[in-house]
Amino acid sequence: MAQTFSTFIAKTRMFLDEVSPKSWSDTEVQREVNYAYHALVTTVMTSYEDFYLTAPFFINIVNGQQEYGTADGVPSDIFKVRRVEMNYSAGTSIAYVKAAPIRDISAIRDSIMTSGSGSATLRPMYYVYGFGANFHIGIIPVPSKDATNGIKVWYSPTLSDLVQPTDAPNIPYPDRYATIIPLIAAANLLRKGQQEEVVAAKYLADAEEMKMKLMEELEDRISDDGRVILDSIGYDVDFTGGL
């Protein structure tokens, strides 16, 4: 059975034992369905964030330009950058190199705009800041020439609310796990004004049990190699130096 916004609303009202609006308006039910939907998306990301991984997009490297935003082709729906590769000579070479993430830009002891800031690693580096339309990606070292499609980025996006009745959720195996959404939505509505705390607690417990099963299944599909560090090729593992 197809799982859509309209089926979530109908099932939420079924759990509320209220087929048509009486105690809860359509607006309230729709809002709680979307809250529950985004909560489930967070659960999926926690266990297997690459479920939402997009195909990479490219950014043109500009001579002397270190930071790139939406005006340069960076999407405004980036939730989390998963991987960046760079090719400072994209016009003459097809070889991209994985860039090392800078988790904390305050750890860079030199000026960020100094090209030599990347000297502590054999690979280029990148940092990010902002959110939505203000999201930016910065690269080190600063480029000294133009390179078409010189930056390649994989990312997990933010997801939009369900709006149209036919909108489908972006979750794994929806026919098995979509019931989590109306269970949580109904529970939150029943807790409003302490109307049915016992029933609400039962719905939340049922939803939590299903979420744990989903998380277990997602973790099992991550890799047949297990959660291990595969390699550190290309990185300087001598930490006696500094940036």
N, C-alpha and C positions, 0 to 999 in steps of 0.2 A: 504494500500500500504506500502510495506517495505521501511523504510527510511535508506539509506546508504550513504556512502561517495560519490559515483557516482551520486546519485540523488541530493545531496546537490550541487555538482559542476554543474550539468545540470540546476538546478533551479536558481543558482546564475547567470549563463550565460543568462538565460531567463530574469531575472530582469535587466541584463546589456544590453539586446537586442543585444547580440553577441553570436551566437551559437558556432562558432569556434574562436580560438584565433586570435585577431586582435590588439585591444588596450591593452588587458590583457593576459599575458601568462598563461599556465596551472599552473606553479609554483606559480604565484601570486594569482590565484583563490584558489588553494589548501591551501596556507598559510592563506588567510583571512577566509576560511571556518573553519579551525582549531582554529584560534583566536576567531571566533564567537562561536564555539562549547564550548571552555573552558569558555568563558564569560557566556554562558547559564548555564553551570555546576555551576559556582559561584553563579548565581541567585538561582538555586535549593538549594544549600547548605545554602544560607542565610535564606531561608524560611523553609527548612526541611532537615537539614544536615544528618539526619539518613536515608534518602533515599539511601545513599551510604554506610551505615554501613555494615561492613563485619562480617562474622562468627568469633568468637574469636579464637585467636591463643594462644598457651601456650609456656612458657619459663621455663626451669629448674632452680630452685634456687640452687645456689652454695654457700657452706659454706664460709662466709667472703667476698663474692663478692656483691658489692652494685649496680653497673651499668652494663647494658646488652645492647649489640648492635647487628649488623647483624651477627657477628660471633656466637652469642648465639641463633640465630633463629628469631631475630626481622626483620620483612620485611623492605625493603628499599623504599617502596611506601607509607609510612605513611604520610598522610597530617595532620590529627588531631586525637589524642587519645580521645576516647569518654568515656571509662570506663576501670578501672583496678580492678581486684579482686586478692587477695593473700591468699595462704594457706601455711603457713610455715611448716605444718606437712602433706603435701599432701600424703605421703606414708602410713600414718596411719589414716587419717581423710579425709572425703569428703567435709568438710565445708569450703567454700571460703568466705572471708569477703571483702566487698567493700573497696577499698583503697581511702583515701582522697587525692585529687590533691593538690600539692604545686604550686601555681600560680607564686610565686616569691621566688626563693631559697635564695635571699638575706635577706628575712624575718626570716630565721632560725638563731637564735642568737648563737647557739652552732655549733660545727663542724658537717658538714653533715655526716661525717663518724662515729659520735658518736651514738651508738645504742640507747641511751636515748633520741635522738632528737624527737622521736615520743611520748614522754610522755604526751603531751598536748592533745592528742586525744585517744579515746578508740579503734581506728582502725589504721592499718598501713597507711603509706603515700607513694606517689610516685611523682617524678618530671621527666620532659623530657627536652631534648635539642638536637640541631642539626637538620639536614634534609637529606633526601635521605640515602646514605650509611653511613652517620655520625650520624644518629638518635640513641639516647640512652634513655633508661628508667632506672631511679634510684629508689631504694626502701629504705624506712626507717621504722623500724629499720634494721640495717645490719643483714643478716641471720647468725645464729650460727650453722646451719646444712644444708645438702643437702635436696632438695625436688623436686622430679620429677614432672614436670608440675605445679610448685608452683605458677606461675604467669599467669593469664588469662587476655587477652587484647582485647577489641573491638576498632576498629578504622575506620575512613573514609580515603580511599586511594586517592592518586593523580591518575588522569586518563591520559592515553596515547593519542597521536594524532591519528586521523583517517588516515590510510595509504593505506590499500587495498580498491579497489572499493566496496567490499562487507562489509566493516567495518560498523557496526551499532552504532549509538550514544547511550550512556547510559544516557537517560533523561526520565522523566515521560511522559507517553502518547505521544509518538513521532509522531503518525499520526495526532495529533491535534496541537502540538507545535513545530515540527521540522522546520517549515517554518521560525521561528525566525532566524535560523542560516544563510540561504542564504540571507535573508533580510539584516542582519547586514553585511555580507560579501560583498554583492553588494554595500551597502551604503558606506562602507569604500573604496572600489575600485573607486567608482564614485567621492568620495571626493579627491582622489589622483590627485593632479594637479588642483584642483578646476574645474573639468570637468562638473559635474552636481550637484551643491550644493543643488538646490531646490528638485530634485528628491531624492537625498541622504537623505535629511532631512525628506522627506515623508516616505521613507523606514524605517528610524530609528524610526520615530513616530509610524509606524505600528508595528514594532518589540517591542517597549516599551509597547504598549497597550497589546500585547499578553503576554509579560513577567509579567505585572501586574496581568493579569487574572490567569496566571500559579501560581504566588506567592500566590494569594488569595485562590486558590484551594488547594495548598499544606498546607497552614496554617490551613485550615479547617479540614484537615485530621490528624493533629498532635495528638489530644487527645480529647475524649469526656468529659474529666474533665476540659478542659480549661487550661490556662497557670497558674498553681498554684504550690506552694511548697508543695509537698506531705507529707514529714516528715523530721525529723532530727535525726532519731533513730541512736544511736551509736556514736554520736558526742558530744564532751564536749562543751556545750554552755556557760560555765563560762569563760568569756574573761578577767577575772582579772588576770589570770596567764599568762604564756608566754612559748615560746619554749625553 
